[in-house]
Amino acid sequence: HLRLEQLLEHPGARALREPERHGASHVGIEQHARAFTGRVGRANLVLLRGAMVAGATYVFELSVSASTAGVGTAVVRLRVHLNRPPFDGELTYAPSSGVAAVTAVAVSAAEWTDDDEQDMPLQFSYAYALPAAGAEERALLGELRLGSTAKVFLPAGSWRLLVRVTDQFGAAALGESASLCNVASSTLDEPTLRLIMEQIDVAAAVGKSDKVHQLVRSLAFELSTVFLATGANATGGRAPSSSPPGR
């Protein structure tokens, strides 16, 4: 038979022999198992996703008994600690408002930590989304990076800012800004366009592809908004509402 114990704290070796006296509890695994057989030579147990709790320590105990009389039972135990995602952090930004493709918004994912030094260093990636957008409607602002701060350029709109914090083993947590970042449309006059193009050229020259992507996407969003509004006015229709560009 196979027994699974969840150790709610971090007990010593005695807890393996006396789980009831060290805050551990037996977990019925049959309802969580995809395959549970007694056949030898194949995977006897496959737990479904979500069957175990992140951050907890589990002990798998396998006992093997022979049908022959007088033969004892062999027992082997395997202790497994489930990696816990990063926690206790927040996401802040400044300024709270700006101009599309012009204002650099400084984002900071402070205070994030993890249980084990082996999980460090943490990596960060940022995104933005509409106030009521689902996960599939996020627009990334760059790839994973070691730094917990960044300066980003956003298109016009009111956006939720998001950060994904990932440890060295792939466990990830999502943080969200407490308020919306309000970004006004650019005027797209000649000085503004020249400024944006200069920033794109400089970023490309020094290899800052994330910044190039953000500026080009914001500018494209501005131009598409102007184009759609002009087309709507010409036909008497209405332009569609804003959504995160470049999904």
Secondary structure, DSSP 8 states (H G I E B T S, - for coil): -EEEEEESS---THHHH-GGGTTEEEE--GGGEEEE---TTS--EEE-TTSS-TT-EEEEEEEEE-SSTT--EEEEEEEEE-----BS---EEE-SEEETTT--EEEE--S-B-S-GGG-S-EEEEEEE-TT--GGG-EE----BS-SEEEE---SEEEEEEEEEE-TTS-EEEEE-SS-EEEE-----HHHHHHHHHHHHHHHHTT-HHHHHHHHHHHHHHHHHHHHHHHHHHHT--------S--
